[in-house]
Amino acid sequence: MNEFMQWLQTSSDHVARVAAQAHLRFVFIHPFIDGNGRTSRLIFNLVLLQEGFPLVVIEKEQRLAYINAIEKALHNQPEDYYMLMFQAIEHSLDVYLHEIEQSDLRG
């Protein structure tokens, strides 16, 4: 966990990549008996929120793809994982921007 925190505090990659990597690294460390997935998603969102991004939700419909992508990433095939996480961030931004536009139209 100390190495994880050191990396998180010093990483200079784009915030989306740092958030996704933090999520994956935490899952890989697996420090708790239960709740590692929930905690890793909280860390993911915390990193994003600190940089002004809206919350990102992995939808129920994506659960199997999400689990499979993590499994592949843990076996040195991270492409699907990063694609899924970046698409989730993009979707969240789209929803957020749409709501702002609708709010501006209402007045």
OpenMM code with the backbone's topology and positions (N, CA, C; nanometers):
from openmm import Vec3, app, unit

residues = "MET ASN GLU PHE MET GLN TRP LEU GLN THR SER SER ASP HIS VAL ALA ARG VAL ALA ALA GLN ALA HIS LEU ARG PHE VAL PHE ILE HIS PRO PHE ILE ASP GLY ASN GLY ARG THR SER ARG LEU ILE PHE ASN LEU VAL LEU LEU GLN GLU GLY PHE PRO LEU VAL VAL ILE GLU LYS GLU GLN ARG LEU ALA TYR ILE ASN ALA ILE GLU LYS ALA LEU HIS ASN GLN PRO GLU ASP TYR TYR MET LEU MET PHE GLN ALA ILE GLU HIS SER LEU ASP VAL TYR LEU HIS GLU ILE GLU GLN SER ASP LEU ARG GLY".split()
positions = [
    Vec3(0.0826, -0.1195, 0.0000),
    Vec3(0.0000, 0.0000, 0.0000),
    Vec3(0.0869, 0.1256, 0.0000),
    Vec3(0.2011, 0.1210, 0.0687),
    Vec3(0.2895, 0.2379, 0.0697),
    Vec3(0.3388, 0.2705, -0.0710),
    Vec3(0.3769, 0.1664, -0.1459),
    Vec3(0.4213, 0.1878, -0.2840),
    Vec3(0.3077, 0.2441, -0.3689),
    Vec3(0.1876, 0.1943, -0.3475),
    Vec3(0.0703, 0.2435, -0.4200),
    Vec3(0.0509, 0.3920, -0.3927),
    Vec3(0.0541, 0.4319, -0.2678),
    Vec3(0.0334, 0.5721, -0.2311),
    Vec3(0.1455, 0.6595, -0.2876),
    Vec3(0.2674, 0.6123, -0.2813),
    Vec3(0.3809, 0.6872, -0.3368),
    Vec3(0.3605, 0.7092, -0.4866),
    Vec3(0.3249, 0.6024, -0.5583),
    Vec3(0.3002, 0.6147, -0.7020),
    Vec3(0.1866, 0.7132, -0.7285),
    Vec3(0.0763, 0.7005, -0.6553),
    Vec3(-0.0411, 0.7847, -0.6775),
    Vec3(-0.0084, 0.9322, -0.6564),
    Vec3(0.0716, 0.9624, -0.5601),
    Vec3(0.1065, 1.1012, -0.5292),
    Vec3(0.2074, 1.1608, -0.6264),
    Vec3(0.2787, 1.0776, -0.7006),
    Vec3(0.3834, 1.1299, -0.7887),
    Vec3(0.3570, 1.1085, -0.9371),
    Vec3(0.2512, 1.0381, -0.9724),
    Vec3(0.2234, 1.0099, -1.1131),
    Vec3(0.1944, 1.1394, -1.1890),
    Vec3(0.2488, 1.1489, -1.3093),
    Vec3(0.2292, 1.2691, -1.3904),
    Vec3(0.1505, 1.2410, -1.5185),
    Vec3(0.0938, 1.1232, -1.5301),
    Vec3(0.0120, 1.0901, -1.6473),
    Vec3(-0.1174, 1.1696, -1.6451),
    Vec3(-0.1930, 1.1619, -1.7554),
    Vec3(-0.3243, 1.2260, -1.7626),
    Vec3(-0.4134, 1.1697, -1.6535),
    Vec3(-0.4986, 1.2524, -1.5987),
    Vec3(-0.5823, 1.2123, -1.4849),
    Vec3(-0.6664, 1.0885, -1.5158),
    Vec3(-0.7164, 1.0739, -1.6373),
    Vec3(-0.7968, 0.9563, -1.6716),
    Vec3(-0.7127, 0.8294, -1.6627),
    Vec3(-0.5905, 0.8376, -1.7084),
    Vec3(-0.5017, 0.7214, -1.7018),
    Vec3(-0.4612, 0.6915, -1.5575),
    Vec3(-0.4321, 0.7954, -1.4799),
    Vec3(-0.3967, 0.7758, -1.3394),
    Vec3(-0.5130, 0.7107, -1.2654),
    Vec3(-0.6338, 0.7588, -1.2876),
    Vec3(-0.7510, 0.7022, -1.2209),
    Vec3(-0.7684, 0.5551, -1.2570),
    Vec3(-0.7580, 0.5243, -1.3859),
    Vec3(-0.7738, 0.3853, -1.4304),
    Vec3(-0.6613, 0.2970, -1.3757),
    Vec3(-0.5391, 0.3485, -1.3767),
    Vec3(-0.4274, 0.2712, -1.3230),
    Vec3(-0.4414, 0.2522, -1.1721),
    Vec3(-0.4862, 0.3555, -1.1028),
    Vec3(-0.5048, 0.3440, -0.9576),
    Vec3(-0.6070, 0.2359, -0.9264),
    Vec3(-0.7159, 0.2359, -1.0008),
    Vec3(-0.8194, 0.1339, -0.9839),
    Vec3(-0.7598, -0.0055, -1.0019),
    Vec3(-0.6882, -0.0245, -1.1120),
    Vec3(-0.6325, -0.1553, -1.1436),
    Vec3(-0.5250, -0.1969, -1.0430),
    Vec3(-0.4390, -0.1059, -1.0062),
    Vec3(-0.3333, -0.1378, -0.9092),
    Vec3(-0.3933, -0.1779, -0.7749),
    Vec3(-0.4985, -0.1074, -0.7350),
    Vec3(-0.5609, -0.1402, -0.6069),
    Vec3(-0.6236, -0.2792, -0.6117),
    Vec3(-0.6902, -0.3094, -0.7222),
    Vec3(-0.7487, -0.4430, -0.7375),
    Vec3(-0.6383, -0.5487, -0.7327),
    Vec3(-0.5256, -0.5185, -0.7956),
    Vec3(-0.4142, -0.6132, -0.7984),
    Vec3(-0.3554, -0.6361, -0.6586),
    Vec3(-0.3458, -0.5294, -0.5791),
    Vec3(-0.2944, -0.5404, -0.4427),
    Vec3(-0.3886, -0.6256, -0.3575),
    Vec3(-0.5197, -0.6052, -0.3767),
    Vec3(-0.6237, -0.6813, -0.3069),
    Vec3(-0.6009, -0.6815, -0.1542),
    Vec3(-0.5992, -0.5618, -0.0934),
    Vec3(-0.5628, -0.5543, 0.0487),
    Vec3(-0.6709, -0.6001, 0.1474),
    Vec3(-0.7955, -0.6095, 0.1029),
    Vec3(-0.9038, -0.6434, 0.1947),
    Vec3(-0.9616, -0.7807, 0.1634),
    Vec3(-1.0243, -0.8405, 0.2607),
    Vec3(-1.0943, -0.9674, 0.2399),
    Vec3(-1.2143, -0.9444, 0.1490),
    Vec3(-1.2831, -0.8318, 0.1697),
    Vec3(-1.4024, -0.7988, 0.0923),
    Vec3(-1.4009, -0.6491, 0.0635),
    Vec3(-1.4610, -0.6093, -0.0461),
    Vec3(-1.4772, -0.4679, -0.0767),
    Vec3(-1.3679, -0.4067, -0.1618),
    Vec3(-1.2789, -0.4869, -0.2172),
    Vec3(-1.1716, -0.4317, -0.2997),
    Vec3(-1.2247, -0.3637, -0.4260),
    Vec3(-1.3239, -0.4229, -0.4889),
    Vec3(-1.3820, -0.3630, -0.6098),
    Vec3(-1.4484, -0.2300, -0.5807),
    Vec3(-1.5287, -0.2253, -0.4758),
    Vec3(-1.5955, -0.0997, -0.4388),
    Vec3(-1.4934, 0.0069, -0.4025),
    Vec3(-1.3933, -0.0320, -0.3258),
    Vec3(-1.2910, 0.0633, -0.2843),
    Vec3(-1.2108, 0.1122, -0.4045),
    Vec3(-1.1781, 0.0233, -0.4959),
    Vec3(-1.1013, 0.0649, -0.6139),
    Vec3(-1.1824, 0.1600, -0.7008),
    Vec3(-1.3150, 0.1387, -0.7102),
    Vec3(-1.3992, 0.2315, -0.7863),
    Vec3(-1.4100, 0.3665, -0.7155),
    Vec3(-1.4092, 0.3657, -0.5832),
    Vec3(-1.4084, 0.4921, -0.5083),
    Vec3(-1.2780, 0.5680, -0.5322),
    Vec3(-1.1661, 0.4982, -0.5299),
    Vec3(-1.0365, 0.5614, -0.5571),
    Vec3(-1.0362, 0.6192, -0.6985),
    Vec3(-1.0848, 0.5413, -0.7934),
    Vec3(-1.0963, 0.5851, -0.9329),
    Vec3(-1.1714, 0.7178, -0.9406),
    Vec3(-1.2877, 0.7238, -0.8756),
    Vec3(-1.3678, 0.8456, -0.8789),
    Vec3(-1.3036, 0.9590, -0.8003),
    Vec3(-1.2390, 0.9298, -0.6902),
    Vec3(-1.1730, 1.0337, -0.6119),
    Vec3(-1.0647, 1.1032, -0.6942),
    Vec3(-0.9848, 1.0246, -0.7646),
    Vec3(-0.8810, 1.0828, -0.8495),
    Vec3(-0.9435, 1.1746, -0.9541),
    Vec3(-1.0516, 1.1298, -1.0154),
    Vec3(-1.1194, 1.2110, -1.1168),
    Vec3(-1.1836, 1.3352, -1.0567),
    Vec3(-1.2533, 1.3198, -0.9456),
    Vec3(-1.3203, 1.4331, -0.8809),
    Vec3(-1.2213, 1.5420, -0.8412),
    Vec3(-1.1049, 1.5025, -0.7954),
    Vec3(-1.0043, 1.6003, -0.7541),
    Vec3(-0.9570, 1.6872, -0.8705),
    Vec3(-0.9788, 1.6394, -0.9925),
    Vec3(-0.9397, 1.7157, -1.1115),
    Vec3(-1.0602, 1.7740, -1.1844),
    Vec3(-1.1771, 1.7753, -1.1189),
    Vec3(-1.2944, 1.8397, -1.1755),
    Vec3(-1.3817, 1.7541, -1.2647),
    Vec3(-1.3557, 1.6260, -1.2729),
    Vec3(-1.4382, 1.5364, -1.3527),
    Vec3(-1.5636, 1.4983, -1.2734),
    Vec3(-1.6718, 1.4674, -1.3422),
    Vec3(-1.7908, 1.4171, -1.2711),
    Vec3(-1.7718, 1.2708, -1.2309),
    Vec3(-1.8589, 1.2242, -1.1426),
    Vec3(-1.8563, 1.0836, -1.1018),
    Vec3(-1.8761, 0.9920, -1.2218),
    Vec3(-1.8109, 0.8784, -1.2175),
    Vec3(-1.8234, 0.7780, -1.3228),
    Vec3(-1.8850, 0.6532, -1.2611),
    Vec3(-1.9863, 0.6005, -1.3281),
    Vec3(-2.0535, 0.4797, -1.2815),
    Vec3(-2.0329, 0.3707, -1.3863),
    Vec3(-1.9906, 0.2546, -1.3399),
    Vec3(-1.9853, 0.1376, -1.4282),
    Vec3(-2.1255, 0.0766, -1.4216),
    Vec3(-2.1966, 0.0850, -1.5317),
    Vec3(-2.3364, 0.0403, -1.5355),
    Vec3(-2.3475, -0.1110, -1.5159),
    Vec3(-2.4623, -0.1543, -1.4631),
    Vec3(-2.4865, -0.2982, -1.4419),
    Vec3(-2.4675, -0.3774, -1.5709),
    Vec3(-2.5090, -0.3188, -1.6821),
    Vec3(-2.4980, -0.3866, -1.8110),
    Vec3(-2.3521, -0.4094, -1.8519),
    Vec3(-2.2614, -0.3348, -1.7935),
    Vec3(-2.1196, -0.3470, -1.8249),
    Vec3(-2.0452, -0.4387, -1.7279),
    Vec3(-2.1137, -0.4901, -1.6287),
    Vec3(-2.0474, -0.5644, -1.5209),
    Vec3(-1.9624, -0.6816, -1.5714),
    Vec3(-2.0171, -0.7636, -1.6575),
    Vec3(-1.9418, -0.8791, -1.7078),
    Vec3(-1.8208, -0.8339, -1.7893),
    Vec3(-1.8411, -0.7351, -1.8770),
    Vec3(-1.7295, -0.6831, -1.9566),
    Vec3(-1.6243, -0.6208, -1.8653),
    Vec3(-1.6682, -0.5522, -1.7610),
    Vec3(-1.5785, -0.4899, -1.6636),
    Vec3(-1.4948, -0.5960, -1.5915),
    Vec3(-1.5583, -0.6993, -1.5420),
    Vec3(-1.4869, -0.8064, -1.4714),
    Vec3(-1.3901, -0.8779, -1.5653),
    Vec3(-1.4361, -0.9076, -1.6865),
    Vec3(-1.3492, -0.9740, -1.7842),
    Vec3(-1.2295, -0.8865, -1.8213),
    Vec3(-1.2534, -0.7561, -1.8359),
    Vec3(-1.1450, -0.6648, -1.8714),
    Vec3(-1.0415, -0.6553, -1.7595),
    Vec3(-1.0869, -0.6530, -1.6354),
    Vec3(-0.9935, -0.6520, -1.5223),
    Vec3(-0.9127, -0.7806, -1.5201),
    Vec3(-0.9805, -0.8914, -1.5393),
    Vec3(-0.9115, -1.0210, -1.5395),
    Vec3(-0.8025, -1.0246, -1.6470),
    Vec3(-0.8353, -0.9771, -1.7668),
    Vec3(-0.7361, -0.9741, -1.8743),
    Vec3(-0.6216, -0.8792, -1.8400),
    Vec3(-0.6549, -0.7648, -1.7808),
    Vec3(-0.5508, -0.6674, -1.7442),
    Vec3(-0.4556, -0.7243, -1.6403),
    Vec3(-0.5086, -0.8020, -1.5490),
    Vec3(-0.4250, -0.8628, -1.4468),
    Vec3(-0.3335, -0.9702, -1.5049),
    Vec3(-0.3635, -1.0109, -1.6292),
    Vec3(-0.2786, -1.1071, -1.7007),
    Vec3(-0.2059, -1.0397, -1.8172),
    Vec3(-0.1697, -0.9139, -1.7966),
    Vec3(-0.0893, -0.8366, -1.8915),
    Vec3(-0.1550, -0.8125, -2.0270),
    Vec3(-0.2885, -0.8008, -2.0274),
    Vec3(-0.3621, -0.7636, -2.1481),
    Vec3(-0.4582, -0.6507, -2.1111),
    Vec3(-0.4047, -0.5290, -2.0887),
    Vec3(-0.4877, -0.4212, -2.0337),
    Vec3(-0.5694, -0.3412, -2.1351),
    Vec3(-0.5596, -0.3710, -2.2630),
    Vec3(-0.6240, -0.2870, -2.3639),
    Vec3(-0.7743, -0.2742, -2.3423),
    Vec3(-0.8447, -0.3872, -2.3227),
    Vec3(-0.9900, -0.3833, -2.3036),
    Vec3(-1.0270, -0.3065, -2.1765),
    Vec3(-0.9474, -0.3238, -2.0727),
    Vec3(-0.9724, -0.2545, -1.9468),
    Vec3(-0.9661, -0.1028, -1.9660),
    Vec3(-0.8562, -0.0558, -2.0272),
    Vec3(-0.8433, 0.0887, -2.0460),
    Vec3(-0.9523, 0.1429, -2.1371),
    Vec3(-0.9859, 0.0693, -2.2413),
    Vec3(-1.0930, 0.1127, -2.3316),
    Vec3(-1.2243, 0.1257, -2.2553),
    Vec3(-1.2578, 0.0266, -2.1746),
    Vec3(-1.3830, 0.0293, -2.0989),
    Vec3(-1.3848, 0.1467, -2.0000),
    Vec3(-1.2749, 0.1672, -1.9287),
    Vec3(-1.2704, 0.2740, -1.8292),
    Vec3(-1.2736, 0.4116, -1.8950),
    Vec3(-1.2002, 0.4281, -2.0050),
    Vec3(-1.2008, 0.5575, -2.0738),
    Vec3(-1.3378, 0.5857, -2.1354),
    Vec3(-1.4044, 0.4821, -2.1867),
    Vec3(-1.5394, 0.5013, -2.2397),
    Vec3(-1.6371, 0.5385, -2.1276),
    Vec3(-1.6206, 0.4806, -2.0098),
    Vec3(-1.7057, 0.5158, -1.8962),
    Vec3(-1.6845, 0.6613, -1.8557),
    Vec3(-1.5595, 0.7069, -1.8580),
    Vec3(-1.5308, 0.8482, -1.8277),
    Vec3(-1.5946, 0.9377, -1.9329),
    Vec3(-1.5783, 0.9018, -2.0587),
    Vec3(-1.6359, 0.9807, -2.1672),
    Vec3(-1.7882, 0.9872, -2.1568),
    Vec3(-1.8504, 0.8743, -2.1265),
    Vec3(-1.9966, 0.8702, -2.1112),
    Vec3(-2.0404, 0.9618, -1.9968),
    Vec3(-1.9693, 0.9569, -1.8873),
    Vec3(-2.0011, 1.0411, -1.7727),
    Vec3(-1.9910, 1.1892, -1.8096),
    Vec3(-1.8866, 1.2247, -1.8817),
    Vec3(-1.8720, 1.3639, -1.9267),
    Vec3(-1.9844, 1.4040, -2.0207),
    Vec3(-2.0234, 1.3148, -2.1119),
    Vec3(-2.1337, 1.3434, -2.2040),
    Vec3(-2.2636, 1.3694, -2.1280),
    Vec3(-2.2930, 1.2857, -2.0302),
    Vec3(-2.4147, 1.3025, -1.9494),
    Vec3(-2.4101, 1.4355, -1.8751),
    Vec3(-2.2965, 1.4651, -1.8150),
    Vec3(-2.2785, 1.5891, -1.7398),
    Vec3(-2.2983, 1.7112, -1.8299),
    Vec3(-2.2347, 1.7105, -1.9469),
    Vec3(-2.2466, 1.8231, -2.0388),
    Vec3(-2.3884, 1.8367, -2.0929),
    Vec3(-2.4536, 1.7249, -2.1187),
    Vec3(-2.5928, 1.7283, -2.1645),
    Vec3(-2.6819, 1.7943, -2.0589),
    Vec3(-2.6623, 1.7591, -1.9344),
    Vec3(-2.7426, 1.8178, -1.8263),
    Vec3(-2.7173, 1.9673, -1.8131),
    Vec3(-2.5933, 2.0091, -1.8333),
    Vec3(-2.5630, 2.1528, -1.8286),
    Vec3(-2.6342, 2.2248, -1.9421),
    Vec3(-2.6302, 2.1674, -2.0625),
    Vec3(-2.7001, 2.2278, -2.1763),
    Vec3(-2.8489, 2.2390, -2.1507),
    Vec3(-2.9085, 2.1325, -2.0962),
    Vec3(-3.0523, 2.1330, -2.0681),
    Vec3(-3.0856, 2.2389, -1.9622),
    Vec3(-3.0005, 2.2524, -1.8640),
    Vec3(-3.0205, 2.3522, -1.7596),
    Vec3(-3.0136, 2.4925, -1.8174),
    Vec3(-2.9200, 2.5155, -1.9087),
    Vec3(-2.9077, 2.6467, -1.9720),
    Vec3(-3.0300, 2.6781, -2.0562),
    Vec3(-3.0846, 2.5781, -2.1230),
    Vec3(-3.2039, 2.5982, -2.2068),
    Vec3(-3.3260, 2.6304, -2.1220),
    Vec3(-3.3331, 2.5703, -2.0036),
    Vec3(-3.4487, 2.5954, -1.9155),
    Vec3(-3.4372, 2.7307, -1.8477),
    Vec3(-3.3155, 2.7771, -1.8404),
    Vec3(-3.3029, 2.9014, -1.7936),
    Vec3(-3.2573, 2.9792, -1.6929),
] * unit.nanometer
topology = app.Topology()
chain = topology.addChain("A")
for resn in residues:
    res = topology.addResidue(resn, chain)
    for name in ("N", "CA", "C"):
        topology.addAtom(name, app.Element.getBySymbol(name[0]), res)
